[in-house]
């Protein structure tokens, strides 16, 4: 079987503090892009020492906000609250490795702002994520463009798909 024929498991991780219309729009775009055999796993992260804002709201409150924001009558969507239950952050590298070992064709869902500077090796993913350079080079990315960022197609990771989200906002603006 060719990789393009395999079911894809899209991972949309984030603090979702709070989840907003832009997150729901990302979910809508993914669902429109996905095939019936693909799945979307939405994963609110646990406490991160590098991102104090995700500790502003209790894990229970963030879990409930995510349940409300991402509620769908679509069996392809699953909300994974394990990080919030454990109150611990599992890095995307580790999540991807674990799911790939289970046989999944994993695609990481990110906002286009995280790819800015990618051509120079200076994107947020490459510089700020654990094993970021390896993820950049090896992982499949579903990149959703965000308004207000100076985007260049050469900044995209080598293995990526890029639908356009249009003008949206960020959680920090909602807070």
Secondary structure as UniProt FT lines:
FT   HELIX           3..5
FT   STRAND          8..14
FT   TURN            17..18
FT   HELIX           21..33
FT   TURN            36..37
FT   STRAND          39..44
FT   TURN            49..50
FT   HELIX           52..55
FT   HELIX           59..69
FT   TURN            75..76
FT   STRAND          77..79
FT   HELIX           82..86
FT   HELIX           92..101
FT   TURN            102..103
FT   STRAND          105..111
FT   HELIX           112..115
FT   TURN            116..117
FT   HELIX           118..120
FT   HELIX           124..128
FT   TURN            130..131
FT   HELIX           132..138
FT   STRAND          140..145
FT   TURN            147..148
FT   HELIX           153..155
FT   STRAND          160..161
FT   HELIX           171..174
//
